[in-house]
Amino acid sequence: MSWNRAMDEVRVERLIQKYKDNGELVSEDPALVMLKKWPASKQYQDNSDRLPGLEKLVCKLILICFIEY
């Protein structure tokens, strides 16, 4: 496993744990949060040229979510 892949898996684990700790995981799937809320966030609304990079990141993380969890 590459270093980048390992770091992505850790990122997914932390994301899921964050939503469990906040009680959000019960009501919403982390993959849906990434797809719906991240692109709509102020960080990306103000800087739309970053959206292709976000799309690539979301695809990688969702793939890990589906494979691992």
C-alpha positions in Angstrom: 0.0 0.0 0.0 1.3 3.4 -0.9 1.9 6.2 1.7 -0.8 8.3 0.0 -3.4 5.5 0.1 -2.6 4.9 3.8 -3.0 8.6 4.6 -6.3 8.7 2.7 -7.6 5.7 4.7 -6.6 7.5 8.0 -8.4 10.6 6.7 -11.6 8.5 6.1 -11.3 6.9 9.5 -11.0 10.3 11.2 -13.9 11.7 9.2 -16.2 8.8 10.2 -15.1 9.1 13.8 -15.8 12.8 13.8 -19.3 12.3 12.5 -19.9 9.5 15.1 -18.6 11.8 17.9 -20.9 14.6 16.8 -23.9 12.3 16.4 -24.2 13.1 12.7 -23.4 9.6 11.4 -26.7 8.3 12.5 -28.6 10.7 10.4 -26.3 11.2 7.4 -23.9 9.1 5.5 -20.3 10.6 5.4 -20.3 10.0 1.6 -23.4 12.1 1.2 -21.9 14.8 3.4 -18.8 14.9 1.1 -21.0 15.1 -2.0 -23.5 17.6 -0.8 -21.9 19.9 1.8 -18.2 20.1 0.8 -18.8 21.6 -2.7 -21.4 24.0 -1.2 -19.1 25.2 1.5 -17.9 28.8 1.5 -14.3 27.6 0.9 -15.3 26.3 -2.6 -18.0 28.8 -3.5 -15.5 31.6 -3.3 -12.8 29.7 -5.2 -14.5 27.6 -7.9 -11.2 26.7 -9.6 -10.5 24.4 -6.7 -13.6 22.3 -7.4 -11.8 19.8 -9.8 -9.3 19.0 -7.0 -12.2 18.6 -4.5 -13.9 16.2 -7.0 -10.8 14.1 -7.2 -10.4 14.0 -3.4 -14.1 13.1 -2.8 -13.9 10.3 -5.4 -10.9 8.8 -3.6 -12.4 9.1 -0.2 -15.8 7.7 -1.2 -14.1 4.7 -2.9 -12.3 4.0 0.4 -15.5 4.4 2.3 -17.3 1.8 0.1 -14.4 -0.7 0.2 -13.5 -0.4 3.9 -16.8 0.3 5.6 
